[in-house]
Amino acid sequence: MALGNPEKLDFSFIKWILWDGRKKDTKVLFRNYKHTYPEKVIEFKNRKDVKTYLVSIKFQGPLGYTG
Protein backbone atom coordinates (compact mmCIF):
# COMPACT_ATOMS: atom_id res chain seq x y z
CA MET A 1 0.00 0.00 0.00
CA ALA A 2 1.06 3.55 -0.64
CA LEU A 3 1.77 5.85 2.27
CA GLY A 4 -1.39 7.52 3.51
CA ASN A 5 -3.59 4.89 1.89
CA PRO A 6 -4.78 2.60 4.68
CA GLU A 7 -5.55 -0.97 3.79
CA LYS A 8 -9.22 -1.79 4.23
CA LEU A 9 -11.63 -4.56 3.46
CA ASP A 10 -15.10 -3.24 2.80
CA PHE A 11 -18.21 -4.41 0.97
CA SER A 12 -17.43 -2.60 -2.29
CA PHE A 13 -13.98 -4.24 -2.49
CA ILE A 14 -15.38 -7.71 -1.75
CA LYS A 15 -18.11 -7.14 -4.34
CA TRP A 16 -15.49 -6.20 -6.93
CA ILE A 17 -13.41 -9.30 -6.16
CA LEU A 18 -16.33 -11.73 -6.25
CA TRP A 19 -18.46 -10.31 -9.05
CA ASP A 20 -17.51 -7.09 -10.81
CA GLY A 21 -13.79 -7.59 -11.38
CA ARG A 22 -14.06 -10.94 -13.11
CA LYS A 23 -16.58 -10.35 -15.85
CA LYS A 24 -16.27 -11.85 -19.30
CA ASP A 25 -15.75 -8.36 -20.76
CA THR A 26 -12.76 -7.80 -18.48
CA LYS A 27 -11.19 -11.10 -19.52
CA VAL A 28 -11.67 -10.16 -23.17
CA LEU A 29 -10.14 -6.74 -22.53
CA PHE A 30 -7.01 -8.25 -20.95
CA ARG A 31 -6.78 -10.83 -23.75
CA ASN A 32 -6.85 -7.93 -26.24
CA TYR A 33 -4.09 -6.12 -24.33
CA LYS A 34 -2.00 -9.25 -24.45
CA HIS A 35 -2.55 -9.58 -28.19
CA THR A 36 -2.06 -5.88 -28.99
CA TYR A 37 0.97 -5.28 -26.75
CA PRO A 38 2.74 -8.64 -26.38
CA GLU A 39 6.02 -6.92 -25.49
CA LYS A 40 4.38 -5.10 -22.56
CA VAL A 41 2.29 -7.91 -21.05
CA ILE A 42 3.75 -10.60 -18.84
CA GLU A 43 1.40 -13.35 -17.71
CA PHE A 44 2.19 -15.39 -14.61
CA LYS A 45 0.44 -18.68 -13.88
CA ASN A 46 1.77 -19.10 -10.34
CA ARG A 47 4.21 -17.74 -7.74
CA LYS A 48 7.07 -19.78 -9.14
CA ASP A 49 6.69 -17.94 -12.47
CA VAL A 50 6.79 -14.61 -10.63
CA LYS A 51 9.90 -15.55 -8.67
CA THR A 52 11.66 -16.85 -11.78
CA TYR A 53 10.89 -13.59 -13.59
CA LEU A 54 12.07 -11.43 -10.71
CA VAL A 55 15.34 -13.35 -10.50
CA SER A 56 15.80 -13.01 -14.28
CA ILE A 57 15.53 -9.21 -14.09
CA LYS A 58 17.88 -9.16 -11.08
CA PHE A 59 15.22 -7.83 -8.70
CA GLN A 60 16.88 -6.53 -5.52
CA GLY A 61 13.94 -6.82 -3.12
CA PRO A 62 13.01 -9.70 -0.84
CA LEU A 63 12.06 -12.99 -2.48
CA GLY A 64 11.39 -14.78 0.78
CA TYR A 65 8.02 -16.30 -0.06
CA THR A 66 7.89 -19.89 -1.22
CA GLY A 67 6.70 -20.56 -4.72
Biopython code that builds the backbone (N, CA, C, O; Angstrom):
import numpy as np
from Bio.PDB.StructureBuilder import StructureBuilder

atoms = [
    (1, "MET", "N", (0.823, -1.178, 0.000)),
    (1, "MET", "CA", (0.000, 0.000, 0.000)),
    (1, "MET", "C", (0.877, 1.254, 0.000)),
    (1, "MET", "O", (1.978, 1.275, 0.550)),
    (2, "ALA", "N", (0.355, 2.269, -0.624)),
    (2, "ALA", "CA", (1.062, 3.549, -0.644)),
    (2, "ALA", "C", (0.902, 4.243, 0.702)),
    (2, "ALA", "O", (-0.069, 4.010, 1.422)),
    (3, "LEU", "N", (1.862, 5.094, 1.032)),
    (3, "LEU", "CA", (1.766, 5.847, 2.270)),
    (3, "LEU", "C", (0.496, 6.687, 2.268)),
    (3, "LEU", "O", (0.135, 7.277, 1.250)),
    (4, "GLY", "N", (-0.173, 6.737, 3.402)),
    (4, "GLY", "CA", (-1.394, 7.525, 3.514)),
    (4, "GLY", "C", (-2.618, 6.846, 2.930)),
    (4, "GLY", "O", (-3.699, 7.435, 2.909)),
    (5, "ASN", "N", (-2.468, 5.626, 2.457)),
    (5, "ASN", "CA", (-3.588, 4.893, 1.893)),
    (5, "ASN", "C", (-3.802, 3.634, 2.736)),
    (5, "ASN", "O", (-3.229, 2.584, 2.445)),
    (6, "PRO", "N", (-4.622, 3.741, 3.775)),
    (6, "PRO", "CA", (-4.784, 2.600, 4.679)),
    (6, "PRO", "C", (-5.454, 1.411, 3.983)),
    (6, "PRO", "O", (-6.363, 1.568, 3.168)),
    (7, "GLU", "N", (-4.978, 0.243, 4.329)),
    (7, "GLU", "CA", (-5.548, -0.972, 3.788)),
    (7, "GLU", "C", (-6.898, -1.200, 4.448)),
    (7, "GLU", "O", (-7.027, -1.070, 5.666)),
    (8, "LYS", "N", (-7.903, -1.539, 3.652)),
    (8, "LYS", "CA", (-9.220, -1.788, 4.232)),
    (8, "LYS", "C", (-9.941, -2.850, 3.428)),
    (8, "LYS", "O", (-9.695, -3.029, 2.236)),
    (9, "LEU", "N", (-10.815, -3.535, 4.090)),
    (9, "LEU", "CA", (-11.630, -4.562, 3.463)),
    (9, "LEU", "C", (-13.080, -4.162, 3.693)),
    (9, "LEU", "O", (-13.603, -4.302, 4.798)),
    (10, "ASP", "N", (-13.719, -3.668, 2.651)),
    (10, "ASP", "CA", (-15.102, -3.243, 2.800)),
    (10, "ASP", "C", (-15.975, -3.945, 1.765)),
    (10, "ASP", "O", (-15.473, -4.679, 0.914)),
    (11, "PHE", "N", (-17.265, -3.717, 1.843)),
    (11, "PHE", "CA", (-18.210, -4.411, 0.973)),
    (11, "PHE", "C", (-17.933, -4.158, -0.508)),
    (11, "PHE", "O", (-17.995, -5.086, -1.314)),
    (12, "SER", "N", (-17.630, -2.915, -0.874)),
    (12, "SER", "CA", (-17.425, -2.605, -2.289)),
    (12, "SER", "C", (-16.207, -3.351, -2.850)),
    (12, "SER", "O", (-16.228, -3.789, -4.000)),
    (13, "PHE", "N", (-15.151, -3.498, -2.046)),
    (13, "PHE", "CA", (-13.976, -4.240, -2.489)),
    (13, "PHE", "C", (-14.291, -5.722, -2.640)),
    (13, "PHE", "O", (-13.900, -6.340, -3.630)),
    (14, "ILE", "N", (-14.986, -6.290, -1.679)),
    (14, "ILE", "CA", (-15.376, -7.706, -1.750)),
    (14, "ILE", "C", (-16.277, -7.945, -2.956)),
    (14, "ILE", "O", (-16.126, -8.943, -3.661)),
    (15, "LYS", "N", (-17.212, -7.029, -3.193)),
    (15, "LYS", "CA", (-18.114, -7.137, -4.344)),
    (15, "LYS", "C", (-17.309, -7.139, -5.642)),
    (15, "LYS", "O", (-17.587, -7.924, -6.548)),
    (16, "TRP", "N", (-16.314, -6.264, -5.729)),
    (16, "TRP", "CA", (-15.490, -6.204, -6.932)),
    (16, "TRP", "C", (-14.721, -7.511, -7.137)),
    (16, "TRP", "O", (-14.636, -8.016, -8.256)),
    (17, "ILE", "N", (-14.165, -8.053, -6.057)),
    (17, "ILE", "CA", (-13.409, -9.301, -6.158)),
    (17, "ILE", "C", (-14.303, -10.455, -6.607)),
    (17, "ILE", "O", (-13.932, -11.224, -7.494)),
    (18, "LEU", "N", (-15.472, -10.572, -5.995)),
    (18, "LEU", "CA", (-16.330, -11.726, -6.251)),
    (18, "LEU", "C", (-17.143, -11.627, -7.533)),
    (18, "LEU", "O", (-17.394, -12.643, -8.181)),
    (19, "TRP", "N", (-17.560, -10.420, -7.911)),
    (19, "TRP", "CA", (-18.461, -10.311, -9.054)),
    (19, "TRP", "C", (-17.986, -9.352, -10.131)),
    (19, "TRP", "O", (-17.839, -9.760, -11.283)),
    (20, "ASP", "N", (-17.747, -8.129, -9.805)),
    (20, "ASP", "CA", (-17.514, -7.092, -10.811)),
    (20, "ASP", "C", (-16.164, -7.197, -11.508)),
    (20, "ASP", "O", (-16.073, -6.910, -12.702)),
    (21, "GLY", "N", (-15.133, -7.592, -10.810)),
    (21, "GLY", "CA", (-13.787, -7.589, -11.375)),
    (21, "GLY", "C", (-13.479, -8.755, -12.275)),
    (21, "GLY", "O", (-12.429, -8.773, -12.917)),
    (22, "ARG", "N", (-14.357, -9.724, -12.344)),
    (22, "ARG", "CA", (-14.057, -10.937, -13.106)),
    (22, "ARG", "C", (-15.116, -11.217, -14.161)),
    (22, "ARG", "O", (-15.517, -12.363, -14.362)),
    (23, "LYS", "N", (-15.557, -10.187, -14.820)),
    (23, "LYS", "CA", (-16.577, -10.354, -15.851)),
    (23, "LYS", "C", (-15.940, -10.796, -17.156)),
    (23, "LYS", "O", (-14.743, -10.610, -17.375)),
    (24, "LYS", "N", (-16.745, -11.377, -18.007)),
    (24, "LYS", "CA", (-16.266, -11.851, -19.302)),
    (24, "LYS", "C", (-15.653, -10.700, -20.097)),
    (24, "LYS", "O", (-14.630, -10.877, -20.759)),
    (25, "ASP", "N", (-16.276, -9.519, -20.034)),
    (25, "ASP", "CA", (-15.752, -8.362, -20.761)),
    (25, "ASP", "C", (-14.342, -8.013, -20.307)),
    (25, "ASP", "O", (-13.496, -7.657, -21.127)),
    (26, "THR", "N", (-14.085, -8.113, -19.016)),
    (26, "THR", "CA", (-12.760, -7.804, -18.479)),
    (26, "THR", "C", (-11.735, -8.808, -18.987)),
    (26, "THR", "O", (-10.620, -8.430, -19.348)),
    (27, "LYS", "N", (-12.102, -10.073, -19.016)),
    (27, "LYS", "CA", (-11.194, -11.103, -19.518)),
    (27, "LYS", "C", (-10.872, -10.859, -20.989)),
    (27, "LYS", "O", (-9.730, -11.026, -21.417)),
    (28, "VAL", "N", (-11.875, -10.464, -21.755)),
    (28, "VAL", "CA", (-11.666, -10.162, -23.168)),
    (28, "VAL", "C", (-10.754, -8.953, -23.312)),
    (28, "VAL", "O", (-9.867, -8.944, -24.166)),
    (29, "LEU", "N", (-10.963, -7.939, -22.490)),
    (29, "LEU", "CA", (-10.139, -6.737, -22.526)),
    (29, "LEU", "C", (-8.670, -7.080, -22.270)),
    (29, "LEU", "O", (-7.796, -6.627, -23.010)),
    (30, "PHE", "N", (-8.387, -7.869, -21.237)),
    (30, "PHE", "CA", (-7.015, -8.255, -20.945)),
    (30, "PHE", "C", (-6.427, -9.131, -22.050)),
    (30, "PHE", "O", (-5.244, -9.015, -22.369)),
    (31, "ARG", "N", (-7.239, -9.999, -22.630)),
    (31, "ARG", "CA", (-6.781, -10.829, -23.747)),
    (31, "ARG", "C", (-6.382, -9.931, -24.924)),
    (31, "ARG", "O", (-5.382, -10.186, -25.594)),
    (32, "ASN", "N", (-7.170, -8.881, -25.167)),
    (32, "ASN", "CA", (-6.854, -7.935, -26.244)),
    (32, "ASN", "C", (-5.562, -7.181, -25.958)),
    (32, "ASN", "O", (-4.758, -6.965, -26.865)),
    (33, "TYR", "N", (-5.353, -6.776, -24.699)),
    (33, "TYR", "CA", (-4.091, -6.118, -24.331)),
    (33, "TYR", "C", (-2.911, -7.038, -24.626)),
    (33, "TYR", "O", (-1.896, -6.618, -25.182)),
    (34, "LYS", "N", (-3.068, -8.282, -24.248)),
    (34, "LYS", "CA", (-1.998, -9.249, -24.445)),
    (34, "LYS", "C", (-1.697, -9.426, -25.935)),
    (34, "LYS", "O", (-0.537, -9.565, -26.322)),
    (35, "HIS", "N", (-2.719, -9.420, -26.750)),
    (35, "HIS", "CA", (-2.547, -9.585, -28.192)),
    (35, "HIS", "C", (-1.972, -8.320, -28.840)),
    (35, "HIS", "O", (-1.100, -8.397, -29.706)),
    (36, "THR", "N", (-2.473, -7.149, -28.405)),
    (36, "THR", "CA", (-2.059, -5.878, -28.995)),
    (36, "THR", "C", (-0.661, -5.464, -28.564)),
    (36, "THR", "O", (0.103, -4.931, -29.368)),
    (37, "TYR", "N", (-0.318, -5.705, -27.302)),
    (37, "TYR", "CA", (0.970, -5.276, -26.752)),
    (37, "TYR", "C", (1.729, -6.456, -26.148)),
    (37, "TYR", "O", (1.988, -6.462, -24.944)),
    (38, "PRO", "N", (2.087, -7.446, -26.950)),
    (38, "PRO", "CA", (2.737, -8.639, -26.375)),
    (38, "PRO", "C", (4.065, -8.334, -25.686)),
    (38, "PRO", "O", (4.474, -9.061, -24.780)),
    (39, "GLU", "N", (4.740, -7.267, -26.108)),
    (39, "GLU", "CA", (6.024, -6.921, -25.489)),
    (39, "GLU", "C", (5.847, -6.235, -24.142)),
    (39, "GLU", "O", (6.819, -6.084, -23.402)),
    (40, "LYS", "N", (4.626, -5.816, -23.807)),
    (40, "LYS", "CA", (4.376, -5.104, -22.556)),
    (40, "LYS", "C", (3.608, -5.939, -21.530)),
    (40, "LYS", "O", (3.472, -5.530, -20.377)),
    (41, "VAL", "N", (3.113, -7.087, -21.934)),
    (41, "VAL", "CA", (2.292, -7.910, -21.051)),
    (41, "VAL", "C", (3.065, -9.158, -20.656)),
    (41, "VAL", "O", (3.587, -9.882, -21.503)),
    (42, "ILE", "N", (3.125, -9.388, -19.366)),
    (42, "ILE", "CA", (3.750, -10.602, -18.836)),
    (42, "ILE", "C", (2.682, -11.331, -18.042)),
    (42, "ILE", "O", (2.085, -10.760, -17.130)),
    (43, "GLU", "N", (2.440, -12.575, -18.380)),
    (43, "GLU", "CA", (1.404, -13.354, -17.706)),
    (43, "GLU", "C", (2.057, -14.419, -16.834)),
    (43, "GLU", "O", (2.874, -15.214, -17.297)),
    (44, "PHE", "N", (1.675, -14.412, -15.560)),
    (44, "PHE", "CA", (2.190, -15.391, -14.613)),
    (44, "PHE", "C", (1.087, -16.367, -14.257)),
    (44, "PHE", "O", (-0.050, -15.967, -14.005)),
    (45, "LYS", "N", (1.420, -17.639, -14.235)),
    (45, "LYS", "CA", (0.442, -18.676, -13.880)),
    (45, "LYS", "C", (0.480, -19.002, -12.391)),
    (45, "LYS", "O", (-0.510, -19.468, -11.828)),
    (46, "ASN", "N", (1.627, -18.756, -11.753)),
    (46, "ASN", "CA", (1.774, -19.100, -10.341)),
    (46, "ASN", "C", (2.930, -18.299, -9.733)),
    (46, "ASN", "O", (3.602, -17.537, -10.428)),
    (47, "ARG", "N", (3.149, -18.478, -8.443)),
    (47, "ARG", "CA", (4.207, -17.735, -7.744)),
    (47, "ARG", "C", (5.601, -18.110, -8.235)),
    (47, "ARG", "O", (6.510, -17.279, -8.240)),
    (48, "LYS", "N", (5.761, -19.349, -8.641)),
    (48, "LYS", "CA", (7.067, -19.780, -9.143)),
    (48, "LYS", "C", (7.427, -18.981, -10.397)),
    (48, "LYS", "O", (8.579, -18.577, -10.560)),
    (49, "ASP", "N", (6.460, -18.751, -11.278)),
    (49, "ASP", "CA", (6.694, -17.941, -12.474)),
    (49, "ASP", "C", (7.113, -16.522, -12.098)),
    (49, "ASP", "O", (8.007, -15.947, -12.718)),
    (50, "VAL", "N", (6.462, -15.961, -11.079)),
    (50, "VAL", "CA", (6.790, -14.606, -10.627)),
    (50, "VAL", "C", (8.218, -14.569, -10.107)),
    (50, "VAL", "O", (8.998, -13.688, -10.468)),
    (51, "LYS", "N", (8.553, -15.525, -9.262)),
    (51, "LYS", "CA", (9.896, -15.553, -8.671)),
    (51, "LYS", "C", (10.965, -15.739, -9.745)),
    (51, "LYS", "O", (12.004, -15.080, -9.708)),
    (52, "THR", "N", (10.716, -16.625, -10.689)),
    (52, "THR", "CA", (11.659, -16.849, -11.783)),
    (52, "THR", "C", (11.867, -15.567, -12.585)),
    (52, "THR", "O", (12.995, -15.238, -12.952)),
    (53, "TYR", "N", (10.790, -14.852, -12.853)),
    (53, "TYR", "CA", (10.893, -13.590, -13.593)),
    (53, "TYR", "C", (11.686, -12.554, -12.801)),
    (53, "TYR", "O", (12.565, -11.887, -13.347)),
    (54, "LEU", "N", (11.376, -12.423, -11.528)),
    (54, "LEU", "CA", (12.072, -11.430, -10.707)),
    (54, "LEU", "C", (13.566, -11.716, -10.623)),
    (54, "LEU", "O", (14.381, -10.795, -10.657)),
    (55, "VAL", "N", (13.920, -12.978, -10.513)),
    (55, "VAL", "CA", (15.336, -13.351, -10.495)),
    (55, "VAL", "C", (15.972, -13.013, -11.847)),
    (55, "VAL", "O", (17.106, -12.536, -11.897)),
    (56, "SER", "N", (15.244, -13.259, -12.942)),
    (56, "SER", "CA", (15.798, -13.013, -14.278)),
    (56, "SER", "C", (16.066, -11.532, -14.545)),
    (56, "SER", "O", (16.961, -11.197, -15.320)),
    (57, "ILE", "N", (15.297, -10.643, -13.909)),
    (57, "ILE", "CA", (15.534, -9.208, -14.095)),
    (57, "ILE", "C", (16.406, -8.637, -12.976)),
    (57, "ILE", "O", (16.563, -7.423, -12.847)),
    (58, "LYS", "N", (16.969, -9.541, -12.175)),
    (58, "LYS", "CA", (17.877, -9.163, -11.076)),
    (58, "LYS", "C", (17.201, -8.234, -10.062)),
    (58, "LYS", "O", (17.780, -7.240, -9.625)),
    (59, "PHE", "N", (15.979, -8.576, -9.704)),
    (59, "PHE", "CA", (15.220, -7.833, -8.703)),
    (59, "PHE", "C", (15.986, -7.838, -7.385)),
    (59, "PHE", "O", (16.482, -8.880, -6.960)),
    (60, "GLN", "N", (16.083, -6.681, -6.738)),
    (60, "GLN", "CA", (16.882, -6.534, -5.518)),
    (60, "GLN", "C", (16.076, -6.648, -4.224)),
    (60, "GLN", "O", (16.659, -6.648, -3.140)),
    (61, "GLY", "N", (14.768, -6.743, -4.314)),
    (61, "GLY", "CA", (13.937, -6.816, -3.116)),
    (61, "GLY", "C", (13.897, -8.211, -2.528)),
    (61, "GLY", "O", (14.574, -9.116, -3.015)),
    (62, "PRO", "N", (13.102, -8.388, -1.478)),
    (62, "PRO", "CA", (13.010, -9.702, -0.839)),
    (62, "PRO", "C", (12.239, -10.703, -1.709)),
    (62, "PRO", "O", (11.210, -10.369, -2.297)),
    (63, "LEU", "N", (12.741, -11.904, -1.778)),
    (63, "LEU", "CA", (12.063, -12.991, -2.484)),
    (63, "LEU", "C", (11.802, -14.133, -1.507)),
    (63, "LEU", "O", (11.912, -15.303, -1.874)),
    (64, "GLY", "N", (11.462, -13.802, -0.285)),
    (64, "GLY", "CA", (11.385, -14.777, 0.781)),
    (64, "GLY", "C", (10.178, -15.687, 0.766)),
    (64, "GLY", "O", (10.152, -16.661, 1.518)),
    (65, "TYR", "N", (9.177, -15.419, -0.054)),
    (65, "TYR", "CA", (8.018, -16.303, -0.064)),
    (65, "TYR", "C", (8.356, -17.576, -0.807)),
    (65, "TYR", "O", (9.272, -17.599, -1.629)),
    (66, "THR", "N", (7.628, -18.623, -0.524)),
    (66, "THR", "CA", (7.887, -19.885, -1.218)),
    (66, "THR", "C", (7.009, -19.948, -2.446)),
    (66, "THR", "O", (5.883, -19.450, -2.422)),
    (67, "GLY", "N", (7.479, -20.529, -3.488)),
    (67, "GLY", "CA", (6.701, -20.561, -4.719)),
    (67, "GLY", "C", (6.990, -21.672, -5.599)),
    (67, "GLY", "O", (6.385, -21.789, -6.665)),
]
sb = StructureBuilder()
sb.init_structure("model")
sb.init_model(0)
sb.init_chain("A")
sb.init_seg("    ")
for serial, (resi, resn, name, xyz) in enumerate(atoms, 1):
    if name == "N":
        sb.init_residue(resn, " ", resi, " ")
    sb.init_atom(name, np.array(xyz, "f"), 0.0, 1.0, " ", f" {name:<3s}", serial, name[0])
structure = sb.get_structure()
